[in-house]
Amino acid sequence: MTTSATPEITLQDEVDAFLTPGDPRRAEARADPYPLYRRMRETDEFFRAGNGIHLAVSYASVNAMLRDHRWGRDPFAPDDELQLSQRIFMRNVVFRDAPDHTRLRRQVSSSFTPRMILRWREQVAAIVVERFQPLREVAEFDFLHDFAVHLPVEAITTMIGVPADRRQDFIEWAEMMIRIMEPPAHTEDMLAEADQLAGAIVEFFGAAIEERRREPQDDLLSTFLEGDRLSSDEVISMCLILMVGGFETTANMLNNGMRLLIEHDDQYDMLRADPELVPVAVEEFLRYDAPPRASLMRVARESFDFYGHEIHEGDRAFALLGAADRDPRTFAEADTFDIRRDPNPHVAFGLGTHFCMGAHLARLEVREAFNHIVRLPTKLERAGTGPLDWKDSFNIRGANSMPVRWT
Ligand code: HEM
């Protein structure tokens, strides 16, 4: 008689599944990844998955990795070997190390300082009010699709100078980029489609850039062209990455924030009673459940020892920001959602040279949204009974939709 033993599922197998969108074994971690993060953190602060990818999972190792220049973001072929879509998508700060990164970031970062971002406050607040107006009239709506996705898209396209009738194209280009950035290698079909979209992007921006060169306007596109320090490809790429960096992240942060308040009714009431708490509460949304779970991939630029592991040139790693932000060595009661938490040194916007360039804009958008929401005469609650359907994504933590209704 033969007995068939059930093969043991190791933590490494679970992590491999977690890193692979489409893998059915990841359903549980998709809905709630934090227990898995804890087990990794307790096993090794710099966890090695079965497929060889490393994950920084403690607050200390995330800090160390993101500040260490031996972990680079420049793993790509020379520009002339890239396809059009890759060239257009990757000639920006996100895919470059110093000195190119420094030159690109210097040209654009002055538009994202707190003072410059505050200039957009009225416009952002107006978008919130305008988007909420019709929702007040309906009994039930989808918070993500009817509100959250619109705010970041309208804000950044207005700032860049994309006309409202081209907004939809811009969204499609950005979504394609987001798909290309998921960990598994992209298919030939995807690259072909991306190339086609890239052609349309170059055409649109080519004309817009010519216009701005003749007559600069009060928009980011005109600022990026100042002094001719960036090539046209780099300007286009920068505009796209602003959309990609700011669209899904902020939309899901708004949605996750709303979900957290609905799930923690006492804190929702507390915020309604004292809206001055909104800025502190937004930091807790970011710590407790930020949409980018991880940094983008880093590649070892040389061989070295890191957190007791022998790293070889070309090895890949991610910093799991969401795991660092629940590290009990840094945050007391790390798994407790507390909108009054202060200080709150979370790493939801990353760290080091690639620290989120849009952090002040993101904060402005989320604060303005909740400043409005908590002052409304009625509260929101979840509509429907089933559990949320979580995105099957490694990069983005968020639900596919969130039906809500007025209480
Ligand atoms: C809640 C919303 C947001 C979150 C949580 C977030 C988070 C992040 C994180 C973690 C990084 C670092 C990635 C890494 O080190 O690999 C990053 C980089 C970046 N983010 Fe954001 N982001 C948000 C919104 C925005 C917005 C609104 C914009 C712009 C419109 C933006 C633009 C960027 C850019 C350009 C970078 C790359 C910076 C560089 O490589 O030098 N982000 N973001």
Boltz pocket constraint, residues with backbone or C-beta under 6 A from the ligand:
constraints:
  - pocket:
      binder: B
      contacts: [[A, 66], [A, 93], [A, 94], [A, 95], [A, 105], [A, 152], [A, 156], [A, 241], [A, 242], [A, 243], [A, 245], [A, 246], [A, 247], [A, 249], [A, 250], [A, 253], [A, 290], [A, 291], [A, 292], [A, 294], [A, 295], [A, 296], [A, 297], [A, 321], [A, 347], [A, 348], [A, 349], [A, 350], [A, 351], [A, 353], [A, 354], [A, 355], [A, 356], [A, 357], [A, 358], [A, 359], [A, 361], [A, 362]]
      max_distance: 6.0
